[in-house]
Amino acid sequence: MNPTILKINFSPKASLSNTGTTLFNPRSKILRLRAEMQQCQVDLIGISAGFDYHEADWGGLLKTEDYHEIGRQVRAAAQRSKGGCFAILEGGYNHEVLGTNVMALINGLSGQ
């Protein structure tokens, strides 16, 4: 069995047009995540949770609610597939918002 890897990169650098113009829209990434999670059948979902992409951190892209939504979508996909899910902390340099964002993701993953 060959594993399937889906990578949804929230980096604006991953969203450049062929002219070098940034086409990044965080909402479009959340919608793509939702669409992918609704159709996937997996044994395990891993998240490299880039908390440095929060709007109050250097990345400046995602809201706290986005981390909750990501967790919620991943949990729903894992449950539907009768699989598991986990997250690894990556980034998050603004300690004033890091804990709130981590808890938002955890709450989403735990169904709260």
C-alpha positions as CSV (number, residue, x, y, z in Angstrom):
1,M,0.0,0.0,0.0
2,N,1.4,3.4,-1.0
3,P,0.8,6.2,1.5
4,T,-0.9,9.4,0.2
5,I,0.4,12.7,1.4
6,L,-1.7,15.8,1.1
7,K,0.1,19.1,1.7
8,I,-1.8,22.3,2.0
9,N,0.8,25.0,2.4
10,F,-0.4,28.2,4.1
11,S,2.7,30.0,3.0
12,P,2.2,33.0,0.7
13,K,5.4,31.9,-1.1
14,A,3.5,28.7,-2.2
15,S,0.9,30.9,-3.8
16,L,2.8,32.9,-6.4
17,S,1.6,33.3,-10.0
18,N,3.9,32.8,-12.9
19,T,4.5,36.6,-12.8
20,G,5.6,36.5,-9.2
21,T,2.4,38.1,-7.9
22,T,1.1,36.8,-4.7
23,L,-2.3,35.1,-5.1
24,F,-2.6,34.1,-1.4
25,N,-5.9,34.1,0.3
26,P,-6.1,32.3,3.7
27,R,-9.9,31.7,3.3
28,S,-9.2,29.8,0.1
29,K,-6.8,27.5,1.9
30,I,-9.3,26.8,4.7
31,L,-11.9,26.0,2.0
32,R,-9.5,23.7,0.3
33,L,-8.7,22.0,3.6
34,R,-12.4,21.5,4.2
35,A,-13.0,20.0,0.7
36,E,-10.0,17.7,1.1
37,M,-11.0,16.5,4.6
38,Q,-14.6,15.8,3.5
39,Q,-13.5,13.4,0.8
40,C,-10.3,11.8,2.3
41,Q,-10.1,8.2,3.7
42,V,-7.1,7.9,5.9
43,D,-5.5,5.9,8.7
44,L,-3.8,8.9,10.2
45,I,-3.7,12.7,9.7
46,G,-0.7,14.6,10.9
47,I,-0.6,18.4,11.1
48,S,2.5,20.5,11.2
49,A,0.8,23.3,13.0
50,G,2.6,26.6,12.0
51,F,1.4,28.9,14.7
52,D,3.8,31.5,13.4
53,Y,1.2,32.2,10.6
54,H,-1.2,33.8,13.1
55,E,-2.2,37.4,12.3
56,A,-0.3,38.6,15.4
57,D,2.9,36.7,14.6
58,W,5.4,37.2,11.8
59,G,3.2,35.3,9.2
60,G,0.2,37.5,9.7
61,L,-2.3,35.3,7.9
62,L,-4.5,33.1,10.1
63,K,-7.0,34.0,12.8
64,T,-7.3,32.0,16.0
65,E,-10.7,30.7,14.7
66,D,-8.8,29.3,11.7
67,Y,-6.7,27.0,14.0
68,H,-9.9,25.8,15.6
69,E,-11.5,25.2,12.2
70,I,-8.5,23.3,11.0
71,G,-8.6,21.0,14.1
72,R,-12.3,20.5,13.7
73,Q,-12.0,19.5,10.0
74,V,-9.1,17.2,10.7
75,R,-11.0,15.5,13.6
76,A,-14.1,15.0,11.4
77,A,-12.1,13.4,8.7
78,A,-10.2,11.1,11.1
79,Q,-13.4,10.0,12.7
80,R,-15.2,9.4,9.4
81,S,-12.2,7.3,8.3
82,K,-12.0,5.5,11.7
83,G,-8.4,6.8,11.8
84,G,-6.4,9.0,14.1
85,C,-4.9,12.5,14.1
86,F,-2.1,14.4,15.7
87,A,-0.4,17.8,15.6
88,I,3.2,18.9,16.0
89,L,3.9,22.4,17.2
90,E,5.8,24.4,14.6
91,G,6.6,28.0,15.0
92,G,4.7,30.5,17.1
93,Y,7.0,33.2,18.3
94,N,4.5,35.7,19.7
95,H,4.0,34.2,23.2
96,E,1.1,36.5,23.9
97,V,-1.1,34.6,21.4
98,L,0.6,31.2,21.1
99,G,-1.2,29.5,24.0
100,T,-4.6,30.7,22.8
101,N,-3.9,29.4,19.3
102,V,-2.6,26.1,20.5
103,M,-5.7,25.6,22.6
104,A,-7.9,26.6,19.7
105,L,-6.3,23.8,17.6
106,I,-6.5,21.3,20.5
107,N,-10.2,22.2,21.1
108,G,-11.0,21.6,17.4
109,L,-9.1,18.3,17.4
110,S,-10.9,17.2,20.6
111,G,-14.4,18.2,19.4
112,Q,-14.9,21.1,21.8
